Amino acid sequence: MKLLRRKPLLIVLGMIGVAFLTGCQSKHEDIVSFLKAHEHEVSAIEYRVGIPDVIEISAPQVLEIDRVRQTIRPDGKIALRLLGPVKVVGMTEKEIAAKVTRLLEPYYEDPKVQVRVASHLSKKIYLAGQVRGGNSNGQGGVVSDSWTAMPYTGRDTVLDVLAKGSMSFIAWRNKVQVIRSSPHEDERHKIVVDIDHMIRTGDTSANVLLQPNDIVLVPPTPLGWLGLRVQEVLFPFQPVIQAYNTPAGLIDSTEEYNNQDD
């Protein structure tokens, strides 16, 4: 009889395991797509500014614009003294510096201009699943999925993003997913990254460079997933369970205290 009672539970757990394992495997073409994108971006990593990024200009010879910070306006331009509106949206730091230098040449001889992005605000990458910000390890309270948007800088890798959060105790560390979205369903790609293997061996070949709107998803382990579903089912009954677990003496003393107030 015990064996018969256990059998349905074993079947359910087996189905969960199979679903997770098959759903998290990376297709060969997806891996190739990510690695090709990574190789391409390494040589062309420069960030292209958008609205409403903030840029800072350094031009020691040109007091009118030296150490000036400008937010890119909705029309894609910045406003500089002496030069007026300058369109910079979609350009890299070097391209903006070169453009400002050309515009300054009628006024200054051989001006030196440098530009850097002070605040990355126009593009995002997303961290989801069993990851939390700060130092929380997910053990203190209710464990649940989280969703965080982070600024995209053009230099973000999977490890960089995960380092900004703290994985919960039910995080499936060797099944972290990187999802690259696309308007066309057949162009969407997903790979699985084994963070434990990466840390254990030092092999960072799968530490791909992320692109805007990429999603890094940390799923729960199969048992963690089952625990979350049980927690979800029991959630409406939490007040009853808490009342049942409260010692009778504590309830009586609370009622007596309330009666005294009356």
Stockholm file with secondary structure:
# STOCKHOLM 1.0

chainA/1-262         MKLLRRKPLLIVLGMIGVAFLTGCQSKHEDIVSFLKAHEHEVSAIEYRVGIPDVIEISAPQVLEIDRVRQTIRPDGKIALRLLGPVKVVGMTEKEIAAKVTRLLEPYYEDPKVQVRVASHLSKKIYLAGQVRGGNSNGQGGVVSDSWTAMPYTGRDTVLDVLAKGSMSFIAWRNKVQVIRSSPHEDERHKIVVDIDHMIRTGDTSANVLLQPNDIVLVPPTPLGWLGLRVQEVLFPFQPVIQAYNTPAGLIDSTEEYNNQDD
#=GR chainA/1-262 SS CHHHHHHHHHHHHHHHHHHHHHHTCCCHHHHHHHHHHHHHHHHSCCCCCCTTCEEEEECTTCTTTTTEEEECCTTSEEEETTTEEEECTTCCHHHHHHHHHHHHTTTSSSCCCEEEEEECCSCEEEEEESEESTTCCSCSSCCCCEEEEEECCSCCBHHHHHHTSEECTTBCGGGEEEEECCSSGGGCEEEEECHHHHHHHCCCTTCCBCCTTCEEEECBCHHHHHHHHHHHHHGGGHHHHHHHHSCHHHHHHHHHHHHHHC
#=GC SS_cons         CHHHHHHHHHHHHHHHHHHHHHHTCCCHHHHHHHHHHHHHHHHSCCCCCCTTCEEEEECTTCTTTTTEEEECCTTSEEEETTTEEEECTTCCHHHHHHHHHHHHTTTSSSCCCEEEEEECCSCEEEEEESEESTTCCSCSSCCCCEEEEEECCSCCBHHHHHHTSEECTTBCGGGEEEEECCSSGGGCEEEEECHHHHHHHCCCTTCCBCCTTCEEEECBCHHHHHHHHHHHHHGGGHHHHHHHHSCHHHHHHHHHHHHHHC
//
